[in-house]
Amino acid sequence: MSDKGVFRVTNFAAGPSAIPLEVLEVAQNEFLNYKDSGMSVLELSHRSELFESILSEAETNLRGTLNIPDNYKVLFMQGGGTGEFAACYLNMMASDVIFNKQQSAPGGKQLKCAYFITGIWSKKAYEECSKIGGSPHAIVDAKKYYNGAGYFGLPPREEWDMPKPEETAFVYYCDNETIGGVEMEVDSIVPHIDPSIPIVCDMSSNILSRKFDVSKFGIIYAGAQKNIGPSGLTIVIIRDDLLSRNAPNNTSYIPSVLDYKYFVDQGPMPNTPPTFAIYMCGLVLKHINRIGGLSTLENNRNAKAKLIYDVLDAFPNCYNNPIDKRYRSKMNIVFTMKDKSLEQKLLKLATENHFVEIKGHRSVGGFRISVYNSITVEQALKFSELLVSFAKENSQ
């Protein structure tokens, strides 16, 4: 129950995930008659002045929140992370930056697309690159490093198999592995990559949760359904030089729906975009600005994660989190029960107390507590108290 008398559970879903109640209420109030247009925002033409204003304001607020430099474009696309696995490879290889580098590659060998495989999503990106004709190279495969037991962190630098800069098209990594609960620190990877190599980063599940330097990246993409808004929208941030294409026929193989340059050249909406998702994204960004921006969100994420991890560590006879502490995600907290027979009991207790969507991903099992921006510190505190009570009652 919210303080406004509306029944609301604490939704720990990994995505689509919770949206701030204040944002939902604004959308509710504007739903039937947006700005006296006599139309719902769902009914607005994407070519109307009203929607163009929504889109422009959302981009402006995103640029301001993330301090995106002027030499980057912001694209509002579709296809989610899975679409971007292919899109980032195709667009990179078509750019003059990579095309010209390929022309002068030592021995004419195909440039390597270098991947940090730290979880299921980065593994899928690596596999997609191979599927569509790339030459993927694993800088590290964390699961192999941990002897096949799982993805528990980023292997030390001495274990990295980094290709030479002149042999590398780009470096790719996933900043936060939603399924495995592994998150990179801001300085885990970027400072150790030769600055001549563009970095592609999937920030789907931790964008807008902490400060970082956009200028260190070639491409950043993020599905909206974690911290930005509802599902259906994918945001791409790309450096201008990677959009330059002068070589003949080096773009003809990219489907338009995945072509970044097509979206830039044809305007921000070459096709009908996910208008309602963009509208909600704009409301979320306004909400972020009202509550203090990234500084507030970063403080909150640290506080929420600490509350829950402290309990997991305090009761090792009940809970187990296998992730290297340096790489524990502050967005997706995963754990298993020492006594698996207690899993259903904890699920039932959580549901009775209106905590929902805490089951781990089907591929790994256990539990996953996703504390995205919309989850409050108070909600995390109450759930941590439930974990303490459960552990005291059921630990051996």
C-alpha positions as CSV (number, residue, x, y, z in Angstrom):
1,M,0.0,0.0,0.0
2,S,1.4,3.4,-1.0
3,D,1.1,6.4,1.3
4,K,-1.6,7.6,-1.1
5,G,-3.8,4.6,-0.4
6,V,-3.1,2.8,-3.7
7,F,-2.3,-0.9,-3.4
8,R,1.2,-1.4,-4.6
9,V,3.5,-4.3,-4.1
10,T,7.3,-4.1,-4.0
11,N,8.2,-5.3,-7.5
12,F,11.7,-6.7,-7.7
13,A,11.3,-7.8,-11.3
14,A,14.4,-7.8,-13.5
15,G,12.5,-6.2,-16.4
16,P,10.0,-5.0,-17.3
17,S,10.4,-3.5,-13.8
18,A,8.8,-1.0,-11.4
19,I,8.2,2.5,-12.5
20,P,8.0,5.3,-9.9
21,L,4.5,5.9,-8.7
22,E,4.8,9.6,-9.2
23,V,5.5,9.0,-12.9
24,L,2.6,6.6,-13.2
25,E,0.3,9.2,-11.7
26,V,1.4,11.8,-14.2
27,A,0.8,9.4,-17.0
28,Q,-2.6,8.5,-15.5
29,N,-3.7,12.2,-15.3
30,E,-2.6,12.9,-18.9
31,F,-3.8,9.6,-20.4
32,L,-7.2,10.6,-21.8
33,N,-6.5,14.2,-22.8
34,Y,-2.8,15.0,-23.3
35,K,-2.2,18.8,-23.0
36,D,-5.8,19.6,-24.0
37,S,-5.4,17.9,-27.3
38,G,-8.5,15.8,-26.8
39,M,-6.3,12.7,-27.5
40,S,-4.5,10.2,-25.4
41,V,-0.8,10.3,-25.7
42,L,-1.2,6.8,-27.1
43,E,-3.2,8.3,-30.0
44,L,-0.8,11.1,-30.9
45,S,0.8,11.0,-34.4
46,H,4.5,10.7,-34.1
47,R,4.7,13.5,-36.7
48,S,2.6,15.9,-34.6
49,E,4.2,18.9,-32.9
50,L,3.0,17.5,-29.5
51,F,5.0,14.3,-29.9
52,E,8.0,15.9,-31.5
53,S,8.1,18.0,-28.4
54,I,8.0,14.9,-26.2
55,L,10.8,13.3,-28.1
56,S,13.0,16.5,-28.1
57,E,12.5,17.0,-24.4
58,A,13.3,13.4,-23.6
59,E,16.6,13.6,-25.6
60,T,17.5,17.0,-24.0
61,N,16.9,15.6,-20.5
62,L,18.8,12.4,-21.2
63,R,21.8,14.5,-22.5
64,G,21.7,16.6,-19.4
65,T,21.4,13.8,-17.0
66,L,24.3,11.7,-18.5
67,N,26.3,14.8,-19.6
68,I,26.4,13.4,-23.2
69,P,28.9,15.4,-25.3
70,D,27.8,17.2,-28.4
71,N,29.7,14.9,-30.7
72,Y,27.3,12.0,-29.8
73,K,23.9,11.2,-31.3
74,V,21.1,9.8,-29.3
75,L,18.8,7.4,-31.0
76,F,15.4,6.0,-29.9
77,M,15.1,2.6,-31.4
78,Q,13.5,-0.8,-31.0
79,G,14.7,-4.4,-30.8
80,G,16.1,-4.5,-27.3
81,G,19.5,-5.8,-26.4
82,T,19.1,-8.7,-28.7
83,G,18.7,-6.4,-31.6
84,E,21.7,-4.5,-30.6
85,F,23.9,-7.6,-30.5
86,A,23.7,-7.5,-34.3
87,A,23.3,-3.7,-34.7
88,C,26.4,-2.7,-32.9
89,Y,28.6,-5.1,-34.9
90,L,27.0,-4.2,-38.3
91,N,27.3,-0.5,-37.7
92,M,30.8,-0.7,-36.4
93,M,32.1,-2.6,-39.4
94,A,30.4,-0.2,-41.8
95,S,32.0,2.9,-40.2
96,D,34.9,4.5,-41.9
97,V,36.9,4.2,-38.7
98,I,36.7,0.4,-38.8
99,F,36.5,0.0,-42.6
100,N,39.7,1.9,-43.2
101,K,41.4,0.0,-40.3
102,Q,40.4,-3.3,-41.9
103,Q,41.9,-2.2,-45.2
104,S,45.3,-1.8,-43.6
105,A,45.0,-4.8,-41.2
106,P,48.3,-6.8,-40.9
107,G,48.3,-9.6,-43.5
108,G,44.8,-8.6,-44.6
109,K,43.3,-10.6,-41.7
110,Q,39.8,-9.9,-40.5
111,L,39.8,-7.6,-37.6
112,K,38.8,-9.1,-34.3
113,C,35.7,-8.1,-32.4
114,A,36.9,-8.4,-28.8
115,Y,34.4,-9.5,-26.1
116,F,34.5,-9.6,-22.4
117,I,32.3,-12.6,-21.6
118,T,31.2,-12.1,-18.0
119,G,27.7,-13.5,-18.2
120,I,24.9,-14.9,-20.3
121,W,24.1,-11.6,-22.1
122,S,27.7,-10.9,-23.2
123,K,28.0,-14.5,-24.2
124,K,24.9,-14.1,-26.4
125,A,26.4,-10.9,-28.0
126,Y,29.6,-12.8,-28.7
127,E,27.6,-15.7,-30.4
128,E,25.6,-13.2,-32.4
129,C,28.7,-11.6,-33.8
130,S,29.9,-15.0,-35.0
131,K,26.5,-15.9,-36.4
132,I,26.4,-12.8,-38.7
133,G,29.9,-13.1,-40.0
134,G,32.1,-11.4,-37.5
135,S,35.4,-12.6,-36.0
136,P,34.6,-12.6,-32.3
137,H,37.5,-13.0,-29.9
138,A,37.1,-13.7,-26.2
139,I,39.3,-11.4,-24.1
140,V,38.1,-13.4,-21.2
141,D,35.5,-16.0,-20.6
142,A,34.7,-15.8,-16.9
143,K,32.9,-19.1,-16.8
144,K,36.0,-20.9,-18.0
145,Y,38.1,-19.0,-15.5
146,Y,35.9,-20.2,-12.7
147,N,36.2,-23.8,-14.0
148,G,32.8,-23.9,-15.5
149,A,31.0,-23.3,-12.2
150,G,29.5,-20.0,-13.3
151,Y,30.0,-16.3,-14.0
152,F,31.2,-14.9,-10.7
153,G,33.2,-11.8,-11.7
154,L,35.9,-10.3,-14.0
155,P,39.1,-12.4,-14.2
156,P,42.3,-10.5,-13.3
157,R,44.1,-8.6,-16.0
158,E,46.9,-11.1,-16.3
159,E,44.2,-13.5,-17.6
160,W,43.0,-11.2,-20.4
161,D,43.8,-12.2,-23.9
162,M,43.8,-8.7,-25.5
163,P,44.5,-8.5,-29.2
164,K,46.8,-5.8,-30.5
165,P,45.1,-2.5,-31.2
166,E,45.9,-2.7,-34.9
167,E,44.1,-6.1,-35.0
168,T,41.0,-5.1,-33.1
169,A,37.8,-3.6,-34.5
170,F,36.2,-2.8,-31.2
171,V,35.9,-4.0,-27.6
172,Y,32.5,-5.0,-26.2
173,Y,31.3,-5.6,-22.7
174,C,28.2,-5.8,-20.6
175,D,28.3,-3.4,-17.7
176,N,25.8,-5.3,-15.6
177,E,24.9,-8.9,-16.2
178,T,21.2,-9.0,-15.1
179,I,21.0,-12.8,-14.8
180,G,24.2,-13.5,-13.0
181,G,24.3,-10.5,-10.7
182,V,27.8,-9.4,-11.9
183,E,28.5,-5.7,-12.4
184,M,31.7,-3.9,-13.6
185,E,33.1,-1.0,-11.6
186,V,33.5,2.2,-13.6
187,D,37.3,1.5,-13.9
188,S,37.2,-2.3,-14.3
189,I,37.7,-2.2,-18.1
190,V,37.7,1.2,-19.8
191,P,41.0,2.5,-18.5
192,H,42.8,-0.6,-19.7
193,I,41.7,-0.4,-23.3
194,D,43.9,1.3,-25.9
195,P,42.1,4.6,-26.6
196,S,42.3,4.0,-30.4
197,I,39.8,1.1,-30.0
198,P,36.1,2.0,-29.8
199,I,34.3,0.5,-26.8
200,V,30.8,-0.8,-27.1
201,C,28.9,-1.2,-23.9
202,D,25.5,-2.8,-23.0
203,M,24.2,-0.7,-20.1
204,S,20.7,-2.0,-20.2
205,S,20.3,-2.8,-16.6
206,N,22.4,-0.1,-14.8
207,I,22.2,3.0,-17.0
208,L,21.0,6.1,-15.0
209,S,22.1,4.5,-11.7
210,R,25.5,6.0,-11.4
211,K,27.9,8.6,-13.0
212,F,30.2,7.6,-15.8
213,D,32.1,9.4,-18.6
214,V,30.2,8.9,-21.9
215,S,33.2,10.2,-23.9
216,K,35.1,7.0,-23.1
217,F,32.7,5.0,-25.3
218,G,32.0,4.6,-29.0
219,I,28.6,3.1,-28.5
220,I,26.4,2.7,-25.5
221,Y,23.0,1.1,-25.7
222,A,20.3,0.3,-23.2
223,G,16.9,-1.3,-23.2
224,A,14.5,1.0,-21.4
225,Q,12.7,-1.6,-19.3
226,K,15.0,-1.5,-16.2
227,N,15.7,2.1,-15.2
228,I,14.3,4.2,-18.0
229,G,10.6,3.2,-18.5
230,P,8.5,0.4,-20.1
231,S,9.7,-2.2,-22.5
232,G,9.7,-1.6,-26.2
233,L,12.3,1.2,-26.4
234,T,16.1,0.9,-26.9
235,I,18.3,3.9,-26.5
236,V,21.6,4.1,-28.5
237,I,24.3,6.7,-27.8
238,I,26.9,6.8,-30.6
239,R,29.9,8.9,-31.3
240,D,29.7,10.9,-34.5
241,D,32.9,9.6,-36.1
242,L,31.5,6.1,-36.0
243,L,28.6,7.3,-38.3
244,S,30.9,8.4,-41.1
245,R,30.6,6.1,-44.1
246,N,32.3,7.0,-47.4
247,A,33.3,3.6,-48.7
248,P,31.1,2.3,-51.5
249,N,28.6,-0.4,-50.6
250,N,29.6,-0.8,-47.0
251,T,26.1,-0.1,-45.7
252,S,23.9,-2.0,-48.1
253,Y,23.8,-5.1,-46.0
254,I,22.5,-3.4,-42.8
255,P,18.7,-3.7,-42.3
256,S,17.3,-0.2,-42.0
257,V,15.7,-0.9,-38.7
258,L,19.2,-1.6,-37.3
259,D,21.1,1.1,-39.2
260,Y,22.2,3.9,-36.9
261,K,23.1,6.2,-39.8
262,Y,19.7,5.6,-41.4
263,F,18.1,6.9,-38.1
264,V,20.3,9.9,-38.1
265,D,20.0,10.8,-41.8
266,Q,16.3,10.3,-42.0
267,G,15.6,12.2,-38.9
268,P,15.0,10.8,-35.4
269,M,11.9,8.9,-36.5
270,P,12.3,7.3,-39.9
271,N,9.6,4.8,-38.9
272,T,6.9,4.9,-36.3
273,P,8.7,4.7,-32.9
274,P,7.4,3.3,-29.7
275,T,5.7,6.6,-28.8
276,F,4.2,5.7,-25.4
277,A,7.5,4.2,-24.2
278,I,9.3,7.4,-25.3
279,Y,6.7,9.5,-23.5
280,M,7.2,7.4,-20.3
281,C,11.0,7.7,-20.7
282,G,10.6,11.5,-20.7
283,L,8.5,11.4,-17.6
284,V,11.1,9.2,-15.8
285,L,13.9,11.6,-16.8
286,K,12.0,14.6,-15.4
287,H,11.4,12.6,-12.2
288,I,15.2,11.9,-11.9
289,N,15.9,15.6,-12.2
290,R,13.4,16.4,-9.6
291,I,14.9,14.1,-7.0
292,G,18.5,15.2,-7.5
293,G,19.8,13.4,-10.6
294,L,22.5,10.8,-10.7
295,S,24.1,11.8,-7.4
296,T,20.8,10.8,-5.6
297,L,20.3,7.7,-7.6
298,E,23.9,6.5,-7.0
299,N,23.7,7.1,-3.3
300,N,20.4,5.2,-3.2
301,R,21.7,2.2,-5.2
302,N,24.7,1.9,-2.9
303,A,22.4,2.0,0.2
304,K,19.9,-0.5,-1.1
305,A,22.5,-3.0,-2.2
306,K,24.4,-2.7,1.1
307,L,21.2,-3.4,3.1
308,I,20.6,-6.7,1.3
309,Y,24.2,-7.9,0.9
310,D,24.9,-7.3,4.6
311,V,22.1,-9.7,5.5
312,L,23.3,-12.3,3.0
313,D,26.9,-12.1,4.5
314,A,25.6,-12.1,8.1
315,F,23.8,-15.4,7.6
316,P,26.1,-17.7,5.6
317,N,24.4,-20.8,7.0
318,C,21.2,-19.7,5.3
319,Y,22.1,-17.6,2.2
320,N,24.8,-17.9,-0.4
321,N,26.0,-15.2,-2.9
322,P,28.9,-16.6,-5.0
323,I,29.9,-13.4,-6.7
324,D,33.3,-11.9,-6.2
325,K,32.5,-9.0,-3.8
326,R,34.2,-6.4,-6.0
327,Y,31.8,-7.3,-8.8
328,R,28.6,-7.8,-6.9
329,S,25.8,-6.1,-8.9
330,K,24.1,-3.2,-7.1
331,M,21.1,-3.6,-9.5
332,N,20.5,-7.4,-9.5
333,I,21.3,-9.2,-6.2
334,V,21.4,-13.0,-6.6
335,F,21.5,-15.6,-4.0
336,T,20.7,-19.3,-3.3
337,M,19.6,-21.0,-0.1
338,K,22.0,-23.3,1.6
339,D,18.9,-25.6,2.2
340,K,17.1,-25.6,-1.1
341,S,14.0,-27.1,0.6
342,L,13.4,-23.6,2.1
343,E,13.1,-21.8,-1.3
344,Q,9.3,-22.2,-1.5
345,K,8.9,-21.1,2.1
346,L,10.8,-17.9,1.4
347,L,8.8,-17.3,-1.7
348,K,5.6,-17.7,0.1
349,L,6.6,-15.4,3.0
350,A,7.8,-12.8,0.5
351,T,4.5,-12.9,-1.4
352,E,2.5,-12.7,1.8
353,N,4.4,-9.5,2.6
354,H,3.8,-8.1,-0.9
355,F,7.4,-8.6,-2.2
356,V,7.1,-10.1,-5.7
357,E,9.2,-11.3,-8.6
358,I,12.1,-12.5,-6.5
359,K,12.7,-15.9,-8.2
360,G,16.1,-16.2,-10.0
361,H,16.3,-16.5,-13.8
362,R,15.2,-19.9,-15.0
363,S,18.8,-20.7,-16.2
364,V,20.4,-20.3,-12.8
365,G,17.6,-20.7,-10.2
366,G,17.7,-19.3,-6.7
367,F,16.6,-15.7,-6.1
368,R,17.2,-12.4,-7.7
369,I,16.3,-9.1,-6.1
370,S,16.4,-6.3,-8.7
371,V,16.8,-3.0,-6.9
372,Y,16.5,-0.6,-9.9
373,N,16.0,3.1,-9.4
374,S,12.3,2.8,-8.7
375,I,12.9,0.6,-5.6
376,T,13.2,2.9,-2.6
377,V,15.7,2.5,0.2
378,E,12.8,1.9,2.6
379,Q,11.5,-1.0,0.5
380,A,15.0,-2.5,0.4
381,L,15.2,-2.1,4.2
382,K,11.9,-3.8,4.8
383,F,13.0,-6.7,2.6
384,S,16.3,-7.0,4.3
385,E,14.4,-7.2,7.6
386,L,12.3,-10.1,6.2
387,L,15.5,-11.9,5.2
388,V,16.9,-11.4,8.7
389,S,13.8,-12.8,10.3
390,F,13.6,-15.7,7.9
391,A,17.3,-16.6,8.5
392,K,17.0,-16.5,12.3
393,E,13.9,-18.8,12.1
394,N,15.4,-21.3,9.7
395,S,19.2,-21.3,10.0
396,Q,20.7,-24.4,11.4
